[in-house]
Amino acid sequence: MANTQGPQGNYDPAGSTQMFRAFVDEAPQGGQQQASSGPRVGLIVGVVVAVAIVAAVAWLALK
C-alpha cells in the first residue's frame, strides 16, 4: 500500500482513497437504511424526555 494511486493517478502516500473505497464496497446497502433509523428514533425520544425533565425542574423551581 505504500505506492497507491488515486483515481487520476495522483500519489496517495497513506492509501486513504483505497481504504475508503474498500470500506464503501463492503458496507451492506440493503440493511443500512433500517439500521440508521433505529438509533435516530431513540435519540429523538431521549432528547424529548430530557427537555421535558428540564422543563419540569424549571417549573418546580420557579413555582
NULO-710279 format. One record per residue: residue in one letter; x, y, z of N, C-alpha, C, CB in turn; residue number from 1. Coordinates in steps of 0.001 Angstrom, whole numbers. Glycine has a CB too. Example, Ala and Ser with C-alpha at 12.3 -4.5 7.8 and 13.67 -1.06 7.14 Angstrom:
BEGIN
<pt type="a" n_c1="13190" n_c2="-5690" n_c3="7800" ca_c1="12300" ca_c2="-4500" ca_c3="7800" c_c1="13200" c_c2="-3300" c_c3="7800" cb_c1="11308" cb_c2="-4473" cb_c3="9046" seq="1"/>
<pt type="s" n_c1="12850" n_c2="-2250" n_c3="7080" ca_c1="13670" ca_c2="-1060" ca_c3="7140" c_c1="12900" c_c2="30" c_c3="7870" cb_c1="14084" cb_c2="-598" cb_c3="5725" seq="2"/>
***
This chain:
BEGIN
<pt type="m" n_c1="810" n_c2="-1195" n_c3="0" ca_c1="0" ca_c2="0" ca_c3="0" c_c1="857" c_c2="1263" c_c3="0" cb_c1="-924" cb_c2="-4" cb_c3="1193" seq="1"/>
<pt type="a" n_c1="2135" n_c2="1139" n_c3="-63" ca_c1="2999" ca_c2="2296" ca_c3="21" c_c1="2913" c_c2="3161" c_c3="-1237" cb_c1="4426" cb_c2="1856" cb_c3="255" seq="2"/>
<pt type="n" n_c1="2707" n_c2="2552" n_c3="-2386" ca_c1="2673" ca_c2="3307" ca_c3="-3634" c_c1="1295" c_c2="3263" c_c3="-4268" cb_c1="3710" cb_c2="2769" cb_c3="-4606" seq="3"/>
<pt type="t" n_c1="270" n_c2="3533" n_c3="-3526" ca_c1="-1076" ca_c2="3527" ca_c3="-4086" c_c1="-1327" c_c2="4825" c_c3="-4829" cb_c1="-2132" cb_c2="3323" cb_c3="-2982" seq="4"/>
<pt type="q" n_c1="-2180" n_c2="4756" n_c3="-5829" ca_c1="-2505" ca_c2="5933" ca_c3="-6608" c_c1="-3999" c_c2="6150" c_c3="-6610" cb_c1="-1978" cb_c2="5805" cb_c3="-8033" seq="5"/>
<pt type="g" n_c1="-4408" n_c2="7396" n_c3="-6629" ca_c1="-5815" ca_c2="7749" ca_c3="-6647" c_c1="-6417" c_c2="7544" c_c3="-8021" cb_c1="-6004" cb_c2="9180" cb_c3="-6206" seq="6"/>
<pt type="p" n_c1="-7664" n_c2="7964" n_c3="-8196" ca_c1="-8355" ca_c2="7732" ca_c3="-9463" c_c1="-7714" c_c2="8453" c_c3="-10647" cb_c1="-9786" cb_c2="8160" cb_c3="-9340" seq="7"/>
<pt type="q" n_c1="-7078" n_c2="9606" n_c3="-10451" ca_c1="-6444" ca_c2="10327" ca_c3="-11542" c_c1="-4946" c_c2="10041" c_c3="-11622" cb_c1="-6678" cb_c2="11815" cb_c3="-11383" seq="8"/>
<pt type="g" n_c1="-4478" n_c2="9082" n_c3="-10854" ca_c1="-3058" ca_c2="8769" ca_c3="-10860" c_c1="-2258" c_c2="9603" c_c3="-9881" cb_c1="-2509" cb_c2="8953" cb_c3="-12228" seq="9"/>
<pt type="n" n_c1="-2915" n_c2="10345" n_c3="-9001" ca_c1="-2201" ca_c2="11138" ca_c3="-8010" c_c1="-1667" c_c2="10224" c_c3="-6925" cb_c1="-3114" cb_c2="12225" cb_c3="-7406" seq="10"/>
<pt type="y" n_c1="-469" n_c2="10517" n_c3="-6449" ca_c1="147" ca_c2="9697" ca_c3="-5408" c_c1="-576" c_c2="9879" c_c3="-4086" cb_c1="1629" cb_c2="10046" cb_c3="-5251" seq="11"/>
<pt type="d" n_c1="-962" n_c2="8784" n_c3="-3454" ca_c1="-1674" ca_c2="8811" ca_c3="-2171" c_c1="-814" c_c2="8056" c_c3="-1160" cb_c1="-3123" cb_c2="8171" cb_c3="-2288" seq="12"/>
<pt type="p" n_c1="59" n_c2="8746" n_c3="-402" ca_c1="1012" ca_c2="8045" ca_c3="467" c_c1="349" c_c2="7221" c_c3="1556" cb_c1="1939" cb_c2="9034" cb_c3="1100" seq="13"/>
<pt type="a" n_c1="-815" n_c2="7649" n_c3="2049" ca_c1="-1464" ca_c2="6901" ca_c3="3121" c_c1="-2376" c_c2="5807" c_c3="2580" cb_c1="-2259" cb_c2="7841" cb_c3="4006" seq="14"/>
<pt type="g" n_c1="-2685" n_c2="5837" n_c3="1305" ca_c1="-3604" ca_c2="4856" ca_c3="746" c_c1="-5024" c_c2="5068" c_c3="1214" cb_c1="-3159" cb_c2="3471" cb_c3="1101" seq="15"/>
<pt type="s" n_c1="-5376" n_c2="6292" n_c3="1610" ca_c1="-6687" ca_c2="6530" ca_c3="2193" c_c1="-7805" c_c2="6368" c_c3="1167" cb_c1="-6740" cb_c2="7917" cb_c3="2800" seq="16"/>
<pt type="t" n_c1="-7551" n_c2="6708" n_c3="-80" ca_c1="-8579" ca_c2="6547" ca_c3="-1104" c_c1="-8908" c_c2="5079" c_c3="-1283" cb_c1="-8126" cb_c2="7160" cb_c3="-2439" seq="17"/>
<pt type="q" n_c1="-7886" n_c2="4244" n_c3="-1321" ca_c1="-8108" ca_c2="2808" ca_c3="-1494" c_c1="-8827" c_c2="2225" c_c3="-277" cb_c1="-6769" cb_c2="2078" cb_c3="-1724" seq="18"/>
<pt type="m" n_c1="-8460" n_c2="2648" n_c3="923" ca_c1="-9128" ca_c2="2143" ca_c3="2124" c_c1="-10581" c_c2="2608" c_c3="2172" cb_c1="-8382" cb_c2="2601" cb_c3="3389" seq="19"/>
<pt type="f" n_c1="-10842" n_c2="3861" n_c3="1754" ca_c1="-12212" ca_c2="4363" ca_c3="1741" c_c1="-13064" c_c2="3575" c_c3="756" cb_c1="-12237" cb_c2="5855" cb_c3="1389" seq="20"/>
<pt type="r" n_c1="-12538" n_c2="3305" n_c3="-423" ca_c1="-13301" ca_c2="2548" ca_c3="-1407" c_c1="-13564" c_c2="1129" c_c3="-926" cb_c1="-12567" cb_c2="2521" cb_c3="-2741" seq="21"/>
<pt type="a" n_c1="-12604" n_c2="517" n_c3="-238" ca_c1="-12824" ca_c2="-822" ca_c3="301" c_c1="-13907" c_c2="-796" c_c3="1368" cb_c1="-11523" cb_c2="-1394" cb_c3="880" seq="22"/>
<pt type="f" n_c1="-13936" n_c2="245" n_c3="2190" ca_c1="-14961" ca_c2="377" ca_c3="3220" c_c1="-16336" c_c2="558" c_c3="2591" cb_c1="-14643" cb_c2="1556" cb_c3="4149" seq="23"/>
<pt type="v" n_c1="-16442" n_c2="1411" n_c3="1583" ca_c1="-17721" ca_c2="1656" ca_c3="930" c_c1="-18207" c_c2="406" c_c3="211" cb_c1="-17607" cb_c2="2822" cb_c3="-53" seq="24"/>
<pt type="d" n_c1="-17298" n_c2="-315" n_c3="-425" ca_c1="-17686" ca_c2="-1513" ca_c3="-1177" c_c1="-18190" c_c2="-2626" c_c3="-273" cb_c1="-16516" cb_c2="-2018" cb_c3="-1992" seq="25"/>
<pt type="e" n_c1="-17662" n_c2="-2741" n_c3="946" ca_c1="-18084" ca_c2="-3841" ca_c3="1814" c_c1="-19250" c_c2="-3478" c_c3="2728" cb_c1="-16925" cb_c2="-4297" cb_c3="2650" seq="26"/>
<pt type="a" n_c1="-19685" n_c2="-2208" n_c3="2734" ca_c1="-20826" ca_c2="-1803" ca_c3="3554" c_c1="-22108" c_c2="-2367" c_c3="2939" cb_c1="-20905" cb_c2="-246" cb_c3="3675" seq="27"/>
<pt type="p" n_c1="-22956" n_c2="-3021" n_c3="3739" ca_c1="-24197" ca_c2="-3575" ca_c3="3192" c_c1="-25158" c_c2="-2458" c_c3="2797" cb_c1="-24866" cb_c2="-4515" cb_c3="4211" seq="28"/>
<pt type="q" n_c1="-25692" n_c2="-2532" n_c3="1596" ca_c1="-26576" ca_c2="-1479" ca_c3="1102" c_c1="-28021" c_c2="-1696" c_c3="1534" cb_c1="-26498" cb_c2="-1401" cb_c3="-411" seq="29"/>
<pt type="g" n_c1="-28458" n_c2="-2943" n_c3="1680" ca_c1="-29864" ca_c2="-3218" ca_c3="1980" c_c1="-30255" c_c2="-2843" c_c3="3389" cb_c1="-30159" cb_c2="-4662" cb_c3="1758" seq="30"/>
<pt type="g" n_c1="-29497" n_c2="-3250" n_c3="4400" ca_c1="-29874" ca_c2="-3027" ca_c3="5783" c_c1="-29379" c_c2="-1720" c_c3="6356" cb_c1="-29377" cb_c2="-4131" cb_c3="6611" seq="31"/>
<pt type="q" n_c1="-28718" n_c2="-932" n_c3="5561" ca_c1="-28134" ca_c2="300" ca_c3="6081" c_c1="-29214" c_c2="1312" c_c3="6461" cb_c1="-27185" cb_c2="908" cb_c3="5051" seq="32"/>
<pt type="q" n_c1="-30300" n_c2="1409" n_c3="5713" ca_c1="-31330" ca_c2="2407" ca_c3="5996" c_c1="-32057" c_c2="2088" c_c3="7290" cb_c1="-32328" cb_c2="2490" cb_c3="4842" seq="33"/>
<pt type="q" n_c1="-32374" n_c2="813" n_c3="7533" ca_c1="-33083" ca_c2="445" ca_c3="8754" c_c1="-32197" c_c2="615" c_c3="9980" cb_c1="-33581" cb_c2="-992" cb_c3="8665" seq="34"/>
<pt type="a" n_c1="-30926" n_c2="332" n_c3="9853" ca_c1="-30027" ca_c2="444" ca_c3="10994" c_c1="-29871" c_c2="1902" c_c3="11427" cb_c1="-28659" cb_c2="-157" cb_c3="10655" seq="35"/>
<pt type="s" n_c1="-29897" n_c2="2829" n_c3="10470" ca_c1="-29711" ca_c2="4225" ca_c3="10833" c_c1="-30987" c_c2="4845" c_c3="11404" cb_c1="-29250" cb_c2="5014" cb_c3="9625" seq="36"/>
<pt type="s" n_c1="-32158" n_c2="4290" n_c3="11065" ca_c1="-33390" ca_c2="4884" ca_c3="11560" c_c1="-33653" c_c2="4497" c_c3="13021" cb_c1="-34565" cb_c2="4457" cb_c3="10683" seq="37"/>
<pt type="g" n_c1="-33191" n_c2="3333" n_c3="13469" ca_c1="-33413" ca_c2="2898" ca_c3="14842" c_c1="-32759" c_c2="3805" c_c3="15867" cb_c1="-32908" cb_c2="1505" cb_c3="15019" seq="38"/>
<pt type="p" n_c1="-31449" n_c2="4022" n_c3="15786" ca_c1="-30789" ca_c2="4914" ca_c3="16744" c_c1="-31292" c_c2="6350" c_c3="16650" cb_c1="-29293" cb_c2="4889" cb_c3="16525" seq="39"/>
<pt type="r" n_c1="-31711" n_c2="6786" n_c3="15466" ca_c1="-32198" ca_c2="8155" ca_c3="15314" c_c1="-33488" c_c2="8357" c_c3="16103" cb_c1="-32425" cb_c2="8485" cb_c3="13829" seq="40"/>
<pt type="v" n_c1="-34386" n_c2="7372" n_c3="16058" ca_c1="-35642" ca_c2="7462" ca_c3="16811" c_c1="-35342" c_c2="7475" c_c3="18305" cb_c1="-36592" cb_c2="6281" cb_c3="16457" seq="41"/>
<pt type="g" n_c1="-34420" n_c2="6633" n_c3="18743" ca_c1="-34038" ca_c2="6617" ca_c3="20152" c_c1="-33429" c_c2="7927" c_c3="20598" cb_c1="-33070" cb_c2="5498" cb_c3="20414" seq="42"/>
<pt type="l" n_c1="-32644" n_c2="8541" n_c3="19736" ca_c1="-32033" ca_c2="9831" ca_c3="20070" c_c1="-33096" c_c2="10917" c_c3="20202" cb_c1="-30997" cb_c2="10229" cb_c3="19002" seq="43"/>
<pt type="i" n_c1="-34058" n_c2="10929" n_c3="19289" ca_c1="-35126" ca_c2="11931" ca_c3="19348" c_c1="-35946" c_c2="11756" c_c3="20620" cb_c1="-36039" cb_c2="11832" cb_c3="18106" seq="44"/>
<pt type="v" n_c1="-36293" n_c2="10515" n_c3="20955" ca_c1="-37060" ca_c2="10253" ca_c3="22175" c_c1="-36264" c_c2="10686" c_c3="23408" cb_c1="-37430" cb_c2="8754" cb_c3="22274" seq="45"/>
<pt type="g" n_c1="-34979" n_c2="10407" n_c3="23415" ca_c1="-34130" ca_c2="10815" ca_c3="24538" c_c1="-34056" c_c2="12316" c_c3="24704" cb_c1="-32744" cb_c2="10268" cb_c3="24362" seq="46"/>
<pt type="v" n_c1="-33964" n_c2="13035" n_c3="23601" ca_c1="-33908" ca_c2="14497" ca_c3="23665" c_c1="-35236" c_c2="15049" c_c3="24172" cb_c1="-33569" cb_c2="15094" cb_c3="22279" seq="47"/>
<pt type="v" n_c1="-36360" n_c2="14493" n_c3="23692" ca_c1="-37674" ca_c2="14958" ca_c3="24145" c_c1="-37844" c_c2="14712" c_c3="25646" cb_c1="-38801" cb_c2="14252" cb_c3="23356" seq="48"/>
<pt type="v" n_c1="-37420" n_c2="13548" n_c3="26113" ca_c1="-37523" ca_c2="13241" ca_c3="27542" c_c1="-36632" c_c2="14182" c_c3="28359" cb_c1="-37133" cb_c2="11767" cb_c3="27809" seq="49"/>
<pt type="a" n_c1="-35433" n_c2="14448" n_c3="27871" ca_c1="-34531" ca_c2="15347" ca_c3="28593" c_c1="-35105" c_c2="16761" c_c3="28671" cb_c1="-33156" cb_c2="15376" cb_c3="27917" seq="50"/>
<pt type="v" n_c1="-35692" n_c2="17242" n_c3="27578" ca_c1="-36294" ca_c2="18573" ca_c3="27580" c_c1="-37475" c_c2="18618" c_c3="28542" cb_c1="-36743" cb_c2="18968" cb_c3="26161" seq="51"/>
<pt type="a" n_c1="-38269" n_c2="17540" n_c3="28572" ca_c1="-39416" ca_c2="17503" ca_c3="29484" c_c1="-38960" c_c2="17527" c_c3="30941" cb_c1="-40269" cb_c2="16251" cb_c3="29222" seq="52"/>
<pt type="i" n_c1="-37892" n_c2="16812" n_c3="31255" ca_c1="-37376" ca_c2="16796" ca_c3="32628" c_c1="-36849" c_c2="18175" c_c3="33016" cb_c1="-36261" cb_c2="15737" cb_c3="32779" seq="53"/>
<pt type="v" n_c1="-36106" n_c2="18805" n_c3="32128" ca_c1="-35572" ca_c2="20142" ca_c3="32419" c_c1="-36711" c_c2="21140" c_c3="32595" cb_c1="-34620" cb_c2="20610" cb_c3="31290" seq="54"/>
<pt type="a" n_c1="-37745" n_c2="21040" n_c3="31747" ca_c1="-38893" ca_c2="21942" ca_c3="31879" c_c1="-39620" c_c2="21722" c_c3="33200" cb_c1="-39864" cb_c2="21745" cb_c3="30710" seq="55"/>
<pt type="a" n_c1="-39778" n_c2="20461" n_c3="33621" ca_c1="-40453" ca_c2="20175" ca_c3="34882" c_c1="-39647" c_c2="20698" c_c3="36072" cb_c1="-40689" cb_c2="18670" cb_c3="35025" seq="56"/>
<pt type="v" n_c1="-38346" n_c2="20541" n_c3="36033" ca_c1="-37498" ca_c2="21051" ca_c3="37121" c_c1="-37545" c_c2="22572" c_c3="37160" cb_c1="-36038" cb_c2="20567" cb_c3="36952" seq="57"/>
<pt type="a" n_c1="-37511" n_c2="23205" n_c3="36001" ca_c1="-37564" ca_c2="24674" ca_c3="35955" c_c1="-38923" c_c2="25162" c_c3="36465" cb_c1="-37309" cb_c2="25192" cb_c3="34505" seq="58"/>
<pt type="w" n_c1="-39989" n_c2="24475" n_c3="36108" ca_c1="-41334" ca_c2="24865" ca_c3="36551" c_c1="-41460" c_c2="24744" c_c3="38061" cb_c1="-42404" cb_c2="24001" cb_c3="35863" seq="59"/>
<pt type="l" n_c1="-40904" n_c2="23641" n_c3="38613" ca_c1="-40955" ca_c2="23467" ca_c3="40069" c_c1="-40081" c_c2="24491" c_c3="40787" cb_c1="-40514" cb_c2="22051" cb_c3="40449" seq="60"/>
<pt type="a" n_c1="-38959" n_c2="24857" n_c3="40177" ca_c1="-38066" ca_c2="25835" ca_c3="40814" c_c1="-38673" c_c2="27232" c_c3="40817" cb_c1="-36714" cb_c2="25863" cb_c3="40101" seq="61"/>
<pt type="l" n_c1="-39424" n_c2="27565" n_c3="39788" ca_c1="-39998" ca_c2="28908" ca_c3="39683" c_c1="-41379" c_c2="29011" c_c3="40357" cb_c1="-40110" cb_c2="29306" cb_c3="38214" seq="62"/>
<pt type="k" n_c1="-41939" n_c2="27909" n_c3="40749" ca_c1="-43273" ca_c2="27911" ca_c3="41346" c_c1="-43250" c_c2="28396" c_c3="42782" cb_c1="-43874" cb_c2="26526" cb_c3="41286" seq="63"/>
***
